[in-house]
Amino acid sequence: MSTTPRLPSAIDGVPAHIGSVLQHAPDVRAAFDAMYATLLGRGTVGMDVKEALRLRNAAVSDCGL
């Protein structure tokens, strides 16, 4: 997976990243934020495990960490 953004930032002068790209579609951004909050804030898996999985996924997918 590439770390080079494929979509431009929606905010002039701000580099493309998930937040600035999602500004193209504020309704999608709101839905994404709600889904992400649900994934992180609920469930039976502890936050430490969720964070370890997030970091491992980032490393495996070469997201730039």
C-alpha positions as CSV (number, residue, x, y, z in Angstrom):
1,M,0.0,0.0,0.0
2,S,1.3,3.4,-0.9
3,T,1.8,6.3,1.5
4,T,1.3,8.8,-1.3
5,P,-2.3,10.2,-1.2
6,R,-4.4,9.5,-4.3
7,L,-6.9,12.2,-3.5
8,P,-6.2,15.9,-3.0
9,S,-6.9,17.8,0.2
10,A,-10.1,19.7,0.4
11,I,-8.4,22.4,2.4
12,D,-6.1,24.9,0.6
13,G,-2.6,24.7,1.9
14,V,-3.1,21.6,4.0
15,P,-1.5,18.4,2.8
16,A,-3.7,15.5,1.9
17,H,-4.5,13.2,4.9
18,I,-7.6,11.4,6.0
19,G,-9.1,14.4,7.7
20,S,-8.4,16.9,4.9
21,V,-9.6,14.5,2.2
22,L,-12.8,13.6,4.0
23,Q,-13.7,17.3,4.0
24,H,-14.8,16.8,0.4
25,A,-17.8,15.0,1.8
26,P,-18.7,16.2,5.3
27,D,-21.6,13.6,5.6
28,V,-19.1,10.8,4.9
29,R,-16.8,12.3,7.5
30,A,-19.5,12.4,10.1
31,A,-20.5,8.8,9.4
32,F,-16.8,7.7,9.6
33,D,-16.3,9.5,12.9
34,A,-19.4,7.9,14.4
35,M,-18.3,4.4,13.2
36,Y,-14.7,4.9,14.5
37,A,-16.0,6.1,17.9
38,T,-18.2,3.1,18.2
39,L,-15.3,0.7,17.3
40,L,-13.0,2.3,19.9
41,G,-15.5,3.1,22.6
42,R,-17.6,-0.1,22.8
43,G,-17.2,-3.8,22.9
44,T,-15.5,-6.4,25.1
45,V,-11.9,-6.0,23.8
46,G,-9.8,-3.6,25.9
47,M,-8.4,-0.4,24.5
48,D,-4.9,-1.7,24.9
49,V,-5.6,-4.6,22.6
50,K,-7.4,-2.3,20.1
51,E,-4.4,0.1,20.0
52,A,-2.0,-2.8,19.5
53,L,-4.1,-4.1,16.6
54,R,-4.3,-0.6,15.1
55,L,-0.5,-0.2,15.3
56,R,0.1,-3.7,13.8
57,N,-2.4,-3.0,11.0
58,A,-0.6,0.3,10.2
59,A,2.8,-1.5,10.1
60,V,1.5,-4.4,7.9
61,S,-0.2,-2.0,5.5
62,D,2.8,0.4,5.4
63,C,0.7,3.4,6.2
64,G,3.7,5.5,7.1
65,L,4.2,4.9,10.8
